[in-house]
């Protein structure tokens, strides 16, 4: 009997736990509107993961990790169609540009990033295809699931707390009456400043998250920190466009730039 169902009924963490306990081999397909991921396992261990249908581009992963320079990555990508994934990895190793261990560790990081994103999917569908393996030319890893499951369980508990504190991203944020005094006592991260730069009652939290390319978990973490610090508060969004009309992140009015907060926001936008 095929394993399939809804994420509302069976969480991604529970699916991983089943794969681990049953030492299953195959492909887990997880999808929701507009997004699809495939995660492959061999005897209960993670071996490969991919979003959509595009194969993992090894050169881009190594470039992101600053193992390959922009020029090196560009050359490799230009000739990437001439080599399989494994052949490309072997070429990089033989050229002395990178070691086997570095390739595997960075692929592991990339696959785990995909898994962490799937932890935030609370709606959608899943299906497990028994004995389906990644394409033969893909580089596989072998990663135990126990620590991944523990991390996912913690993340799910955190997610429930964040949903209780911030039930809907369709609401907006606005600055409290006295942010200047609070800012003197708080050191904010670059990510927090980027969120603050879009704080405006006309911008929904979902719009702000999208503008900063953050998933819901990442954004809610930051928004909750700003709320607890007393810098912002949740309000109903004002002057929303008519249904079906495109929503645009609202720029801040010029007169608002006189405040300390706004001057800092302008500075962060240049980063």
C-alpha positions in Angstrom: 0.0 0.0 0.0 1.4 3.4 -1.0 2.1 6.0 1.6 0.3 9.1 0.7 -1.8 11.8 2.4 -2.1 15.4 3.5 0.5 17.3 5.5 -2.4 18.6 7.6 -2.9 15.1 8.9 0.6 13.7 8.9 3.5 16.2 9.4 6.8 16.1 7.5 8.6 15.2 10.8 6.3 12.2 11.3 7.0 11.0 7.7 10.7 11.2 8.3 10.3 9.3 11.6 8.5 6.5 9.7 11.1 6.4 7.0 13.8 6.2 9.6 12.2 3.5 11.7 11.2 1.3 8.7 14.6 1.9 7.0 12.7 2.7 3.8 14.2 3.2 0.4 12.5 5.4 -2.1 11.4 9.0 -3.0 9.2 11.2 -0.9 7.3 13.7 -3.0 6.0 16.7 -1.2 4.0 19.4 -2.9 1.7 22.4 -2.4 0.4 24.9 -4.9 3.3 26.2 -7.0 6.0 24.2 -5.2 7.2 20.7 -5.2 10.1 18.8 -3.6 11.5 15.3 -3.8 13.6 13.8 -1.1 15.3 10.4 -1.6 16.3 7.9 1.0 18.3 4.6 1.0 17.7 2.2 3.8 16.3 5.1 6.0 19.1 7.5 5.3 18.9 10.8 3.4 20.8 10.6 0.1 19.5 13.4 -2.2 16.9 16.3 -2.2 15.7 18.6 -4.9 13.1 21.4 -5.3 11.1 21.3 -8.5 12.6 19.4 -11.4 15.9 21.2 -11.8 19.0 19.2 -10.8 21.3 20.5 -8.1 23.9 22.7 -9.7 27.2 21.7 -7.9 29.0 24.8 -9.2 26.4 27.2 -7.8 26.4 25.5 -4.4 30.2 25.7 -4.2 30.1 29.3 -5.4 27.6 30.2 -2.7 29.9 28.6 -0.1 32.8 30.7 -1.6 34.7 27.5 -2.5 34.6 28.5 -6.2 35.1 32.1 -7.3 32.5 33.7 -9.5 34.7 33.2 -12.6 35.5 29.6 -11.7 31.8 28.9 -11.2 30.9 30.6 -14.5 33.3 28.5 -16.5 32.1 25.3 -14.8 28.4 26.2 -15.4 29.1 27.0 -19.1 30.5 23.5 -19.6 28.1 21.8 -17.2 25.9 20.3 -19.9 28.9 18.3 -21.2 29.3 16.4 -17.9 27.2 14.4 -15.5 27.0 15.6 -11.9 29.5 12.9 -10.8 31.8 13.6 -13.7 31.8 17.3 -12.9 32.6 16.6 -9.2 35.5 14.3 -10.3 36.8 16.9 -12.6 36.9 19.5 -9.8 38.6 17.1 -7.5 41.3 16.1 -10.1 41.9 19.8 -10.9 42.7 20.4 -7.3 40.0 23.1 -6.9 38.1 21.2 -4.3 38.2 17.9 -2.3 35.7 15.1 -2.2 35.0 15.9 1.5 34.2 19.6 0.7 31.8 18.6 -2.1 29.9 16.1 0.1 29.8 18.5 3.1 28.4 21.3 1.0 25.8 19.0 -0.7 24.8 17.9 2.8 24.3 21.6 3.8 22.2 22.2 0.6 20.0 19.1 1.1 19.4 20.0 4.8 18.3 23.5 3.7 15.6 21.9 1.6 14.6 19.7 4.5 14.3 22.7 6.9 12.1 24.5 4.4 9.8 21.5 4.2 9.5 21.6 8.0 7.5 24.8 7.5 5.0 23.3 5.1 1.8 22.7 7.1 -0.5 22.3 4.1 0.0 20.2 1.0 0.2 16.6 -0.1 2.9 13.9 0.1 3.5 10.5 -1.5 6.2 8.0 -1.0 7.4 6.0 -4.0 9.0 2.8 -2.8 12.5 1.8 -4.2 12.7 5.0 -6.4 16.3 6.3 -6.4 17.9 9.5 -7.7 19.3 9.5 -11.2 22.5 7.5 -11.4 24.6 10.5 -12.4 23.7 12.5 -9.2 26.0 12.7 -6.3 24.5 11.1 -3.2 25.3 11.5 0.5 24.3 9.1 3.4 22.9 11.1 6.3 21.3 9.6 9.4 17.8 11.0 10.1 17.8 11.0 13.9 19.3 14.5 14.4 17.2 15.8 11.5 14.1 14.5 13.2 15.0 16.1 16.5 15.7 19.4 14.8 12.4 19.2 13.0 10.5 18.4 16.2 12.0 21.5 17.9 11.2 23.6 14.8 7.6 22.3 14.8 7.1 23.3 18.5 8.6 26.7 17.7 6.3 27.0 14.7 3.2 26.4 16.9 4.4 29.1 19.3 5.0 31.5 16.5 1.6 30.9 15.0 0.0 31.5 18.4 1.8 34.9 18.7 1.4 35.9 15.0 -1.8 34.1 13.7 -1.9 35.7 10.3 0.7 37.3 8.0 -2.1 39.3 6.3 -1.9 41.8 9.2 0.6 44.7 9.1 3.2 46.1 11.4 3.7 49.7 12.6 6.2 51.3 14.9 5.3 51.9 18.5 5.2 55.5 19.9 8.7 55.5 21.4 11.0 53.3 19.2 14.0 55.8 19.6 14.5 55.0 23.2 14.2 51.3 22.7 16.6 51.3 19.8 19.4 52.6 22.1 19.2 49.4 24.1 18.9 46.9 21.3 21.4 45.5 18.8 19.5 44.4 15.7 20.8 42.0 13.0 21.0 42.9 9.3 17.9 40.7 8.7 15.9 42.5 11.4 16.9 45.9 9.9 15.7 44.8 6.5 12.3 43.8 7.9 12.1 47.1 9.8 12.8 49.0 6.5 9.4 47.9 5.2 7.4 48.4 8.4 4.4 50.4 7.3 0.7 49.9 8.1 0.1 49.7 4.3 2.4 46.7 4.0 1.2 43.3 5.1 3.6 41.0 6.9 3.4 38.6 4.0 4.5 41.3 1.6 7.4 42.2 3.8 8.5 38.5 4.0 8.3 38.3 0.2 10.2 41.5 -0.3 13.0 40.0 1.9 12.8 36.5 0.4 12.1 35.0 3.8 9.9 31.9 4.4 7.2 32.2 7.0 9.3 30.6 9.8 12.2 33.0 9.3 9.9 36.1 9.1 7.8 35.1 12.1 11.0 34.7 14.2 12.1 38.2 13.4 8.7 39.8 13.7 8.2 38.2 17.1 11.5 39.5 18.3 10.6 43.0 17.2 7.2 42.7 18.9 8.8 41.5 22.1 11.3 44.3 22.0 8.5 46.8 21.9 9.6 48.3 18.5 6.5 47.4 16.5 2.9 46.3 17.0 0.4 44.4 14.9 -2.3 46.4 13.2 -4.9 45.9 10.5 -3.4 46.9 7.1 -4.7 50.2 5.8 -5.8 51.1 2.3 -5.4 47.7 0.7 -6.0 47.5 -3.0 -9.2 46.0 -4.4 -9.3 42.3 -4.6 -7.4 41.0 -7.6 -5.3 44.2 -7.9 -1.6 43.8 -7.5 -0.2 44.6 -4.2 3.0 46.8 -4.1 5.3 47.4 -1.1 4.6 51.0 -0.1 7.6 53.3 0.0 8.0 55.4 3.1 7.0 59.1 2.8 9.7 61.7 2.7 8.6 63.5 5.8 9.0 60.3 7.9 12.7 60.2 7.1 13.4 62.8 9.8 13.1 60.3 12.6 16.1 58.3 13.9 14.5 55.1 12.9 14.0 56.1 9.3 17.6 57.4 8.9 18.8 54.0 10.1 16.4 52.3 7.7 17.8 54.3 4.7 21.3 53.2 5.7 20.3 49.6 5.9 18.7 49.7 2.5 22.1 50.4 1.0 23.7 47.2 2.4 
